């Protein structure tokens, strides 16, 4: 795989609940992280007192973070609506030459800020709310 442009990583939101995805406008940075909790099964007879883990037993989750400039686009309005309604909706992260992750997420943080001599910016954070699917390229 060759180096990729960061701007090619896309965050998309399902606007109507029917898989009509649009790109979240104005993003300058975005990231997704996958998490899997471990379940420690270490006991007094564990070989050499090394930790033992139970395979496949922990809770999996994903977080999405993004920040950018406010553009007052359709995606900005939908993001605000979903946040204030506490709604859970399908989102996609498209990673070039890797694949697409799709699943239910809830916006857990939405922040707007600006300096008197600069642009209005926003930051958002999403937490997974169900199973995710991955389709490779």
N, C-alpha and C positions, 0 to 999 in steps of 0.2 A: 504494500500500500504506500502510495506517495503522500507527501504532506498535503494537508487540506486547509482551505481558508476557513477561519472561525465563523465568518458570516454565512457559510454554507450550512451550518447547523441550524435547523429551523424548529421553532416551537409553534405548533398549530393547535387551534381550539375548535371543537365541534360547536358550531353556532346555534344549531336547532335541535340537537339530540338525535339527529338522523344521519350522522357521519358526514355532515357538510363542513369540512375543515377549511379554515382560513388561517393564514400566517399571522401571528401576533406582531403587529407593526412596531417599528421603532426600536427593537431590541439591539443593544450594542454588545451585550455579553449574556450568555446563558450556559447552564450546566445541568447535567443530570447525574445523580449518584444512586447506585444500587446498594442495598444493605441486606445482610442476612445475619440475624442474631444466632449466636451459638448456644448450645445447651451442654453445660459441663456435667459429665458423668464420672468425674474423677472420684476415686475412693481410696481407702487405705491400702488396698492391694494393687493399685495401679503400678505398672512396671516402672521402677526407678522414680516414682512419684511424679511422673509426667502426666500432664493434663490429658484427659480423654474427652472427646466430643461425640455427641450423638448425631449421626449424619441425617440431614434432611428434617430435623425437628424444630428448628428455629423459625421465627417469623420473618418473612421477607418484606421489604418496603423499598420505595424509591422516592427521591426528592428531586424537584426541579427548581432551579433558581434562575432569575433573569433580571436584567436591568437595561434601561434604555431611555429614550426620549419620548415624551408625550406627543402623539401626533393627532389625537382626536379622531382616530379611524374607527371603523366598525369593530375591529378586534379590541380596541381600548374600551369601547362602550360595553361589549359583551363581557370582558374581564371584570369591569366594575360591577355589572349586573350580577354575575355569578358570585362574586365576593360578598356583596351585600345581601344576597339571598342565601348564602351558605350552601350553594348548590354543588353537586358533584357531577362532573361532565367528562366525556372522553376528550383526551388530549393526545397529541402525537409529538414525538421528538424524531426528526429525520436527521440521521447522521450519514453524510455522504460516504459512499463506498463501503458502508458498514451495514446499514439497515434502518428500519423504522420500529420504534417502540410505541405501542398504543395501549391506552388503558384509562381507567377512571382515576381522576385526581380532584382534590379540593384545594382551592386557593386558601392558604393559611396565613398569608401576610401580603398586604398591598400598601405600598408607601409611595407618596408623591413628595418631591422636594424641588427646590430651586433657589438660586442665588438672585439677587436683585439685578445683576448684570449678565445673567446666563439663561440657559434653557430650562424648562420644566422637565424633570426626570422622574422615573418611577422604578420601583423594585417590586418584584413579586416572588413568592415562594409557594410551591404546591407540594402536597403530600399524596402519595398513592392511596387509593380507597378501594382496591380490589386487585384481581389478577391482571398482570400485564402480558401482552403478546409481543413477540419480536418476529419480524420478517426481514431476513437478510437480503442484501442486494444480489 
